[in-house]
């Protein structure tokens, strides 16, 4: 478990072979979606991908097939190697370890909305801190240090929490996830995210946004 708000600890955590297998399956599924003709079968596959890897359709749309194919090549190598830290993955593509961390956060929000219909930050905290899923509580441990923009929790809170834990600005995180700049980096009503400067020196070079 990483220390809350400690980027060095966040980046020292590892991607397991299981993580690599799941992410590789995601990129194969996204490639298949690109090639499949519109119709009921493709619609079912889209819903399955969205459920298994929340946020993956947005990644496919914004990052594009070439970036997804590059990430798949890196993951195919990673499956056969000993466990590597998130920091070590940055030399291949920093988006890989960040998506591995983001999918579960987005999945937690989807589950919360399905069970509770949404709500405010206090309601989300009560959900994620529940004793039945300690790994979920660990993912959201730094939530107490963030605040929501407006009375209801939005999906972007997951992105803000990940940026905080990884020691990234919102812009740095967005570029790493989607490999290009765009209007999705900031939204009306966003509160200022933490502009941190605590990245481990060995990975700071991978987050110079052009």
C-alpha positions, 0 to 999 in steps of 0.5 A: 500500500502506498503512503497517502500523498507520497508519489515515491511510494506510489511509483514504487508499487508494482504491476503484477503479471495479472495486471499485465494480462488484464491490460493486454486483454483490454488493448486486444479488445479495443483493437477488435472493436476498431475492426468490427462492423457496427451492429448488435455484436459490436454494441455488446462488445462495447458494453463488455469493455466498458464494464471490465475496464471503466474508462477504456472507451475514452482511452481508445477514442482520445489516445487512438489505435496507434497508442493502444497498439504501442501499449499492448506491445509493451504489455506483451513483454511485461507479462513474461518478465519479473514484476516491475514497478510503476516507475520502471514502466514509465520507460515504456509508456507511463500511461500503462501503470496509470491506467492500471490504477485508474480503472479500479477507481472508475469502477468504484464510482460506477458501483457506487452510483449503481448502488446508491444512485450517486450523491455527495462527497460524504456519501462516497467516503462512507461507501469507499471506506466500508469494511467489506472491501479493504482494497477499495478503502486503500485506493481512496485513502487520500480522498479526505484531502480532496474536495468535490467541485459542486454538490455532487461527485463527478467522474473527474474526482477519480482523475484528481485523486490519481493525480494527487497520489502520483504527484502529477498535475492534472495536465501531466496526468491527462497527457500521460493517459491520452498521449495528446493535449486537448480540451478534456484536460480541464472542465468548467467547475473543476477545482484547482488540482494539486500542482505537486513537485514531488516526483521521483527524479528518475521518472520526472523526465517522462512527464514533461508535457510538450 
